[in-house]
Amino acid sequence: MNQVRRRQLLKLIHWTMLPLVVWFLLVGPPEAMAMGSFGFAVHSNLALIFVLLCLIWTGHFLRNGLATARTPKLPQWAQQLHWWMHRLIIWGLFFVAMTGFLLGLTSNSLLKAGGFLPIAPPLGLPQLNALIGQIHTIEFYGLAGLIVLHAVFHIWRHLYLKDNALRIMAPKLLHRYL
């Protein structure tokens, strides 16, 4: 895959994931269930898309590494932060997807992603399911905090270092504002 197509793919995944993360911050399973069967179906389908994108992004990372190059404008501490932050986000997305799978595996009933795709055969382990549910929640909110830190870091780079950090990943439509 050439560098232009690779960056286009990553931009698409990146900007598709952002509203999904915001959705899951605002709407959890209890809120989705309160919206009725339609709300739960929407939530379930968005979760399926989220997991699919998590797995694609992780697979892409494992095969090709990060798409970014070190910039000479970044001080050494910022290069280290950048290196760790991106890897933690990618692995965090993967582990959120994995604990979601484990929730399905340890549940009492068969859960279906998107209402049609069985997540895993239910083993009926309620105590383990509760523990994994707590881990999944902590993991997701920790990841969301890291994503906010990631955004602040790139805004700092763009404004303070003037290295076009936002322009690299922002859609062309937004370039005139950057």
C-alpha positions in Angstrom: 0.0 0.0 0.0 1.5 3.3 -1.0 1.9 6.1 1.6 -0.9 8.3 0.2 -3.5 5.4 0.3 -2.2 4.4 3.7 -2.7 7.9 5.1 -6.2 8.1 3.5 -7.2 4.8 5.1 -5.9 5.9 8.5 -7.6 9.3 8.2 -10.9 7.5 7.5 -10.5 5.2 10.4 -9.3 8.0 12.7 -12.2 10.3 11.9 -14.8 7.5 12.0 -13.6 6.4 15.4 -13.9 9.9 17.0 -17.7 10.2 16.9 -18.0 6.5 17.9 -15.9 7.2 21.0 -18.0 10.2 21.8 -21.2 8.1 21.4 -19.9 5.4 23.8 -18.9 8.1 26.3 -22.4 9.5 26.3 -24.5 6.4 25.7 -23.8 3.2 27.5 -25.9 0.0 27.5 -28.4 1.3 30.1 -29.0 4.5 28.1 -29.3 2.5 24.9 -31.8 0.1 26.5 -33.8 3.1 27.8 -34.3 4.2 24.2 -36.0 1.0 23.4 -35.3 -1.6 20.8 -34.3 0.9 18.2 -31.8 2.6 20.5 -30.3 -0.7 21.6 -30.0 -1.8 17.9 -28.2 1.5 17.0 -25.9 1.1 19.9 -25.2 -2.6 19.0 -24.5 -1.7 15.4 -22.2 1.1 16.3 -20.3 -1.2 18.7 -19.9 -3.7 15.8 -18.4 -1.0 13.6 -16.2 0.2 16.5 -14.8 -3.2 17.1 -14.2 -3.8 13.4 -12.3 -0.6 13.1 -10.3 -1.3 16.2 -9.2 -4.7 14.7 -8.4 -3.2 11.3 -6.4 -0.4 12.9 -4.5 -2.9 15.1 -3.8 -5.2 12.2 -2.6 -2.3 10.1 -0.3 -1.2 12.9 1.1 -4.7 13.4 1.7 -5.1 9.7 3.0 -1.6 8.8 3.9 0.2 12.1 2.9 3.8 12.7 2.4 6.1 9.7 4.2 9.0 11.3 7.8 10.0 11.1 9.7 11.8 13.8 9.7 15.5 13.3 12.8 17.5 14.1 10.7 20.2 15.7 9.6 17.9 18.5 11.8 18.0 21.6 13.1 14.6 22.8 10.5 14.3 25.6 7.7 15.1 23.1 9.0 12.5 20.7 8.9 9.9 23.5 5.4 11.0 24.5 4.3 10.8 20.9 5.7 7.3 20.5 4.0 6.0 23.6 0.7 7.8 23.2 0.0 6.4 19.7 0.9 2.9 20.6 -1.2 3.0 23.8 -4.2 4.3 21.9 -3.9 1.5 19.3 -3.4 -1.2 21.9 -6.1 0.4 24.1 -8.6 0.1 21.2 -7.6 -3.5 20.7 -8.0 -4.4 24.4 -11.4 -2.6 24.6 -12.5 -4.8 21.7 -11.1 -7.9 23.4 -12.8 -7.2 26.8 -16.0 -6.6 24.8 -15.6 -10.1 23.4 -14.9 -11.5 26.9 -18.1 -9.9 28.1 -20.0 -11.9 25.5 -18.1 -15.0 26.3 -18.8 -14.9 30.0 -22.4 -13.7 29.7 -25.5 -15.8 30.6 -27.1 -15.5 27.2 -25.9 -15.2 23.6 -25.1 -11.6 22.7 -25.2 -10.6 19.1 -23.2 -7.6 17.8 -25.4 -5.6 15.5 -28.3 -7.9 16.5 -27.1 -10.6 14.1 -23.5 -11.5 14.7 -22.9 -13.9 17.7 -20.1 -12.4 19.8 -19.1 -15.7 21.6 -20.7 -18.8 23.0 -22.0 -17.7 26.5 -20.3 -19.6 29.3 -22.6 -18.2 32.0 -19.9 -16.9 34.4 -21.6 -14.0 36.2 -18.8 -13.1 38.6 -16.2 -13.1 35.9 -18.6 -11.2 33.6 -19.0 -8.5 36.3 -15.2 -8.2 36.7 -14.6 -8.0 33.0 -17.4 -5.4 32.7 -15.6 -3.3 35.3 -12.2 -3.7 33.5 -13.9 -2.9 30.2 -15.4 0.3 31.6 -12.2 1.5 33.3 -10.3 0.6 30.1 -12.6 2.6 27.9 -12.7 5.7 30.0 -8.9 5.6 30.4 -8.6 5.3 26.7 -11.0 8.3 26.2 -8.8 10.3 28.6 -5.7 9.3 26.6 -7.5 10.3 23.4 -8.2 13.8 24.9 -4.5 14.0 25.9 -3.6 13.0 22.3 -5.8 15.8 20.9 -4.3 18.4 23.3 -0.8 17.2 22.4 -1.4 17.7 18.6 -3.1 21.0 19.1 0.0 22.1 21.1 2.2 20.9 18.3 0.2 22.7 15.7 0.0 26.0 17.6 3.3 26.1 19.5 5.7 24.3 17.2 3.8 25.2 14.0 4.6 21.8 12.5 1.3 21.3 10.8 0.5 18.4 13.0 -3.2 18.9 12.6 -3.1 19.4 8.9 -1.5 16.0 8.4 -4.5 14.0 9.7 -7.3 16.6 9.3 -9.6 16.2 6.3 -8.8 18.7 3.4 -12.1 20.5 4.1 -10.6 21.8 7.4 -7.2 22.8 6.1 -8.2 26.4 5.4 -9.0 26.8 9.1 -5.7 25.3 10.3 
